Amino acid sequence: MGAERHRRPAVAVSVHARRNADRARRPDQGRCRDGGGAGAGAARGVEPAGGARGGARVARRRGMTALMQRIRGMLARAIIGPIDDNSGIQSAQVDLLADETQDGVEHFQAYGFTSVPHPEAEALVAFVGGTRSHAIIVASGDRRYRLRGLATGDVAIHDDQDQYVLLGRGGIAISTGKTLTIDAQAVTVTCDTATIEADTVNLGGEGGQPVARVGDMVNLATGEIVSGSDTVAAV
């Protein structure tokens, strides 16, 4: 029994010593993990937060954010306003956002084709270099007047008056409710059959005499056509 009473205090002292040692180490370990101990961080070769490397990372993140914003803003939809068609390249006023209107935006069109869109037509606007100060119209269209119902592969040009030229599956069609004028030095038509359907056909100009058809009566002495065509006349 006496031996047991001498050994127990030794065990208790050993346990207390270990606990005290653990407590002494924990504050230092906490500061090293959190980066709060500047001296500990320097001893381990770790830069404190806010150092040169941290500032460079922040600058890179900001630069990437600004770059992504410029990339996302390189294209925008717009509504076309008044148009100036008197200069070398057409320009227009466009409404981009609710509070963003730009004047004098250049409207690029394909070589050999040009048009003047109606107000309220739609446009696709590109910003060169991602800067809003350099806008150009790269495409425009007007869903109110678009020619619909075409077959795959068809090509057409049209306007807002139901006039169009259609390169369709069955041939080329030209449609207008107005006057079709061909002004040329010479016209050559080569075909198997030419058909003209009209109420009046004037050959050589208006005011001509009726043309005699096969079987019509002609006064051979005078050359006068007694009964000629009611449709075709010639000067």
C-alpha positions as CSV (number, residue, x, y, z in Angstrom):
1,M,0.0,0.0,0.0
2,G,2.8,2.4,0.8
3,A,4.5,1.7,-2.5
4,E,1.2,2.5,-4.3
5,R,0.9,5.9,-2.6
6,H,4.4,6.9,-3.7
7,R,3.7,5.9,-7.4
8,R,0.4,7.8,-8.0
9,P,1.7,11.3,-7.6
10,A,4.3,10.6,-10.2
11,V,1.6,9.6,-12.8
12,A,-0.4,12.7,-12.0
13,V,2.6,15.0,-12.5
14,S,3.4,13.4,-15.8
15,V,-0.2,13.9,-17.1
16,H,-0.2,17.6,-16.0
17,A,3.1,18.2,-17.7
18,R,1.9,16.9,-21.0
19,R,-1.2,19.1,-20.8
20,N,0.8,22.2,-20.1
21,A,3.1,21.5,-22.9
22,D,0.1,21.1,-25.3
23,R,-1.3,24.4,-24.2
24,A,2.0,26.1,-24.8
25,R,2.2,24.8,-28.3
26,R,-1.4,25.5,-29.5
27,P,-1.3,29.4,-29.7
28,D,1.8,29.3,-31.9
29,Q,0.2,26.6,-34.1
30,G,-3.0,28.6,-34.5
31,R,-1.1,31.7,-35.4
32,C,0.9,29.9,-38.0
33,R,-2.2,28.3,-39.6
34,D,-4.1,31.6,-39.7
35,G,-1.1,33.6,-41.0
36,G,-1.6,35.9,-38.0
37,G,2.0,35.5,-36.7
38,A,4.1,37.6,-39.0
39,G,7.3,36.3,-37.4
40,A,6.3,32.7,-37.8
41,G,5.3,33.3,-41.4
42,A,8.6,35.0,-42.2
43,A,10.5,32.1,-40.5
44,R,8.7,29.6,-42.8
45,G,9.2,31.8,-45.9
46,V,5.5,32.6,-46.4
47,E,4.6,36.2,-47.4
48,P,2.0,37.9,-45.3
49,A,-1.4,38.6,-46.9
50,G,-1.3,41.8,-48.9
51,G,2.3,41.3,-50.1
52,A,3.6,41.6,-53.6
53,R,2.3,38.3,-54.7
54,G,-1.1,38.9,-53.3
55,G,-1.3,42.3,-55.0
56,A,-0.4,40.7,-58.3
57,R,-3.1,38.1,-58.0
58,V,-5.7,40.8,-57.3
59,A,-4.5,42.8,-60.3
60,R,-4.7,39.7,-62.6
61,R,-8.3,39.0,-61.4
62,R,-9.4,42.5,-62.0
63,G,-7.8,42.5,-65.5
64,M,-9.5,39.2,-66.4
65,T,-12.8,40.6,-65.1
66,A,-12.5,43.7,-67.3
67,L,-11.5,41.6,-70.3
68,M,-14.4,39.3,-69.9
69,Q,-16.8,42.2,-69.6
70,R,-15.4,43.6,-72.9
71,I,-15.8,40.3,-74.6
72,R,-19.3,39.8,-73.4
73,G,-20.2,43.3,-74.7
74,M,-18.7,43.0,-78.2
75,L,-22.1,42.2,-79.7
76,A,-25.5,43.7,-79.0
77,R,-29.0,43.9,-80.5
78,A,-30.3,47.3,-81.5
79,I,-33.3,49.1,-83.0
80,I,-32.5,51.3,-86.0
81,G,-33.6,55.0,-86.0
82,P,-33.0,57.7,-88.6
83,I,-30.6,56.9,-91.4
84,D,-28.1,59.0,-93.4
85,D,-27.7,57.5,-96.9
86,N,-25.9,60.4,-98.5
87,S,-22.3,59.6,-97.5
88,G,-19.8,57.1,-98.8
89,I,-21.0,54.5,-96.2
90,Q,-24.5,54.5,-94.8
91,S,-24.8,55.5,-91.1
92,A,-27.7,55.2,-88.7
93,Q,-28.8,56.1,-85.2
94,V,-29.3,53.0,-83.1
95,D,-31.0,52.4,-79.7
96,L,-28.9,49.8,-77.8
97,L,-30.0,49.7,-74.2
98,A,-32.9,51.5,-72.5
99,D,-30.7,54.6,-71.9
100,E,-28.1,54.2,-74.7
101,T,-28.5,55.8,-78.1
102,Q,-25.6,56.2,-80.5
103,D,-25.6,58.4,-83.6
104,G,-23.6,58.0,-86.8
105,V,-23.1,54.3,-86.5
106,E,-21.7,52.9,-89.8
107,H,-23.8,50.3,-91.5
108,F,-21.7,47.8,-93.5
109,Q,-23.4,46.1,-96.4
110,A,-22.3,43.5,-98.9
111,Y,-20.7,44.7,-102.1
112,G,-23.3,45.1,-104.8
113,F,-26.3,45.2,-102.4
114,T,-27.6,48.2,-100.6
115,S,-30.8,49.1,-98.8
116,V,-32.3,51.7,-96.5
117,P,-34.0,50.0,-93.6
118,H,-37.2,51.4,-92.2
119,P,-37.2,52.9,-88.7
120,E,-37.8,50.3,-86.0
121,A,-35.9,47.7,-88.1
122,E,-33.5,45.5,-86.1
123,A,-29.7,45.4,-86.2
124,L,-26.8,43.4,-84.9
125,V,-24.1,45.8,-83.7
126,A,-20.5,44.9,-83.1
127,F,-18.1,47.0,-80.9
128,V,-14.6,47.0,-82.4
129,G,-12.1,46.1,-79.7
130,G,-14.9,45.7,-77.2
131,T,-15.2,49.5,-76.8
132,R,-18.7,51.0,-76.9
133,S,-17.4,54.1,-78.6
134,H,-16.6,52.2,-81.9
135,A,-19.9,50.6,-82.9
136,I,-20.7,49.3,-86.4
137,I,-23.8,47.6,-87.8
138,V,-22.9,44.2,-89.3
139,A,-26.4,42.9,-90.1
140,S,-29.9,44.3,-90.2
141,G,-33.4,42.9,-90.9
142,D,-37.0,43.7,-90.6
143,R,-39.3,40.9,-89.6
144,R,-42.3,43.0,-90.6
145,Y,-41.5,42.7,-94.3
146,R,-39.4,39.5,-94.6
147,L,-40.4,37.2,-97.5
148,R,-41.7,34.0,-95.9
149,G,-42.3,30.5,-97.0
150,L,-39.2,29.9,-99.2
151,A,-38.0,26.4,-99.9
152,T,-34.6,25.2,-98.8
153,G,-32.0,26.7,-101.1
154,D,-34.2,29.6,-102.4
155,V,-32.7,33.1,-102.7
156,A,-34.7,36.3,-102.9
157,I,-34.4,40.0,-102.7
158,H,-37.5,42.0,-101.7
159,D,-38.8,45.2,-100.3
160,D,-41.8,46.3,-98.2
161,Q,-44.1,46.7,-101.2
162,D,-44.5,43.0,-102.0
163,Q,-42.0,43.3,-104.8
164,Y,-39.4,40.6,-105.1
165,V,-37.0,38.6,-107.3
166,L,-37.0,35.0,-106.4
167,L,-34.5,32.4,-107.5
168,G,-36.6,29.4,-106.7
169,R,-36.7,25.7,-107.3
170,G,-38.8,26.1,-110.4
171,G,-37.0,29.1,-112.0
172,I,-36.7,32.8,-111.5
173,A,-39.7,34.9,-110.7
174,I,-40.0,38.7,-110.8
175,S,-43.1,40.1,-109.2
176,T,-44.2,43.8,-108.9
177,G,-47.5,45.6,-108.8
178,K,-45.8,48.6,-110.4
179,T,-43.9,49.2,-113.7
180,L,-41.0,47.0,-114.6
181,T,-38.5,49.0,-116.7
182,I,-35.5,47.5,-118.6
183,D,-33.1,50.2,-119.9
184,A,-30.4,48.7,-122.0
185,Q,-28.4,49.3,-125.2
186,A,-29.6,45.9,-126.5
187,V,-31.7,43.0,-125.2
188,T,-31.2,39.5,-126.4
189,V,-33.7,36.8,-125.4
190,T,-32.8,33.2,-126.2
191,C,-35.4,30.6,-125.4
192,D,-37.5,27.8,-126.9
193,T,-40.8,29.6,-126.4
194,A,-41.5,33.2,-125.6
195,T,-45.0,34.0,-124.2
196,I,-46.3,37.5,-123.6
197,E,-49.7,37.7,-121.8
198,A,-50.9,41.3,-121.9
199,D,-54.0,43.3,-122.7
200,T,-51.9,45.6,-125.0
201,V,-48.5,45.0,-126.7
202,N,-47.0,48.0,-128.4
203,L,-44.1,47.3,-130.8
204,G,-41.9,50.3,-131.5
205,G,-43.9,52.6,-129.2
206,E,-47.4,53.6,-128.5
207,G,-49.9,54.8,-131.2
208,G,-49.1,52.1,-133.7
209,Q,-51.5,50.3,-136.1
210,P,-52.9,46.8,-135.4
211,V,-50.6,44.0,-136.5
212,A,-52.0,41.5,-139.0
213,R,-52.0,37.9,-138.0
214,V,-52.1,34.9,-140.3
215,G,-55.6,34.8,-141.7
216,D,-56.4,38.5,-141.1
217,M,-57.8,40.4,-144.0
218,V,-55.4,42.8,-145.8
219,N,-56.2,45.1,-148.7
220,L,-53.4,44.1,-151.1
221,A,-53.8,47.2,-153.3
222,T,-53.2,49.6,-150.4
223,G,-51.5,47.3,-147.8
224,E,-54.1,48.4,-145.3
225,I,-54.9,45.8,-142.6
226,V,-58.7,45.4,-142.7
227,S,-59.0,43.2,-139.6
228,G,-55.9,43.1,-137.4
229,S,-55.0,42.2,-133.9
230,D,-56.8,43.9,-131.1
231,T,-53.9,43.4,-128.7
232,V,-50.6,43.9,-130.7
233,A,-49.9,47.2,-132.5
234,A,-46.8,48.4,-134.2
235,V,-45.4,51.8,-135.1
